[in-house]
């Protein structure tokens, strides 16, 4: 059963969101293939998609979990500095 169908059948909002996030991350990994920071081949189980939102503008990166761990603190600080919001889908937590 795919993640969209699982989301439709989910018992809770949290469960539904997890399935939809997994499907979103899977799509991003399939489109990107390589980490946008290191060039390593991505694995949906360990990949992280980071979306930056500033007003009407959005930008997204797909990274390995290790690359995100290295830049997370700086990225969150920079986003706070410019008033941006971050949405993070971490495959290691799904």
N, C-alpha and C positions, 0 to 999 in steps of 0.2 A: 504494500500500500504506500502511495507517495505522501509526501509531507502536506500537500494541500488537502488531500482527502482526510488525512489524520487531523488537520486543523479544523476541518468542517465537523468532524466527529468528536472533537475535544470536549471534555467535561467542564473545564475551567478556562478562564481567560488566559491564565498563565501558561497552561498547556498549549492552548491555541497559538499564543504568541511565540512559544518555543518552536513549534512546528513551522510557522511562517518564517521565523528568523533563520531556521535551518535551510529552508528552501531558498530564501534570499541569498544566503551565504553560498549555497551550492551553485546558484546561477552566477554569482560574481566570480567564484573560483573557476568555473568552467569558461567564462569569458576572458578572464585575466591570465590564467595558467601559471604565471610567474609572479613572485613577490615583487611589488613595485619599489621596494627598497634594496633587497639583496639579490634579486634575480633567481632565487631558489624556486623550484617547482612547488606549487601549493598543494596542500592536502586539506580538504574541507574539515576534517576532524580537528585540525590544529591551526587553521587559518583564522584571521581576524579581519573584519571589514569595519573601517572607521569612516564615518560620514561627518563632515563638518558643515554646519548650517549657520549662515550669517545672513539674516534678512531673507531675501528670496533666493539667495545663491547657495548651492550645495556642491560639495566636492567629496568624492569617496576614494579611498585607497584600500587595496586588498593586500594584506601582509602575512608573513608567517607569524606565528605566535611569538617566536623569539625576537623578531624585528619589532613587533608592537611592544613587547616588554622593555626593549631598549629605549624606545622613544615615547612611551606613554606619559611619563611625568612631564617631559618638555612639551608634548603636544597639548596636554590638559592645561598646563600653565599658559601657553600661548593662546589657546582658545579663550580662556578666562580673560586674558589681557585685552583681546580684541572684541570680547563680548559674543563670541560664537558658542554654539551648542554642539556637543559631540554625541553621536549615536554610535555605539560600539556593539557589534555582534561578534562574539568570541566563540569559535567552534569548540574550543576546549571546555566551555561551560554549558554547551547545549546537550 
